[in-house]
Amino acid sequence: MDVYDTPFTDTNDEEGLRLDAEHARALGFTGKAVISPRHVEVVNAAFTPTEREITYAREVLDVIEDGKKRGLGAVSLRGKMIDKPIVDRAERILAVARALGLGGADHE
């Protein structure tokens, strides 16, 4: 389910918009409404998966697949347990990255 944050109303504060959009993404929002065309690029950048996020998402799916093949009931990556919410987030990140045509988003 997509959840969008409300618009940032100061059309002249690009740094404030960037911080607000990044905060919304960190809280779990999947997008942000805008009231000015000038806000579109900043908001899109804030909600676009980074190369680091894409790499980690691929690693999550790899470790899950490997765990299933080995019959493991639990797996970890970088010392942290990987559970369903982490897998779901990884799948969402890769889906967004693929939709945006970002490199490295394909998971074999």
QUIGI-V419393 format. One record per backbone hydrogen bond with DSSP energy under -1.0 kcal/mol. CO is the residue of the C=O (numbers start at 1). NH is the residue of the N-H. E is the energy in kcal/mol with one decimal. If there is no record, write none. Layout:
((CO & NH & E) (CO & NH & E))
//
This chain:
((3 & 30 & -2.9) (3 & 31 & -1.1) (5 & 33 & -2.6) (9 & 11 & -1.0) (10 & 13 & -1.1) (13 & 17 & -2.2) (14 & 18 & -2.6) (15 & 19 & -2.5) (16 & 20 & -2.5) (17 & 21 & -2.9) (18 & 22 & -2.6) (19 & 23 & -2.2) (20 & 24 & -2.3) (21 & 25 & -2.3) (22 & 26 & -2.3) (23 & 27 & -1.6) (24 & 29 & -2.3) (25 & 28 & -1.4) (31 & 5 & -2.5) (36 & 39 & -2.0) (39 & 43 & -2.6) (40 & 44 & -2.9) (41 & 45 & -2.2) (42 & 46 & -1.9) (43 & 47 & -1.7) (50 & 54 & -2.4) (51 & 55 & -2.6) (52 & 56 & -2.4) (53 & 57 & -2.5) (54 & 58 & -2.3) (55 & 59 & -2.2) (56 & 60 & -2.6) (57 & 61 & -2.2) (58 & 62 & -2.4) (59 & 63 & -2.6) (60 & 64 & -2.1) (61 & 65 & -2.4) (62 & 66 & -2.5) (63 & 67 & -2.2) (64 & 68 & -2.3) (65 & 69 & -2.3) (66 & 70 & -1.8) (67 & 72 & -3.0) (68 & 71 & -1.2) (75 & 82 & -2.6) (77 & 80 & -1.6) (80 & 77 & -2.7) (83 & 87 & -2.2) (84 & 88 & -3.1) (85 & 89 & -2.1) (86 & 90 & -2.3) (87 & 91 & -2.5) (88 & 92 & -2.2) (89 & 93 & -2.7) (90 & 94 & -2.3) (91 & 95 & -2.1) (92 & 96 & -2.6) (93 & 97 & -2.5) (94 & 98 & -2.6) (95 & 99 & -2.4) (96 & 100 & -1.9) (97 & 102 & -2.9) (98 & 101 & -1.4) (102 & 105 & -1.1))
//
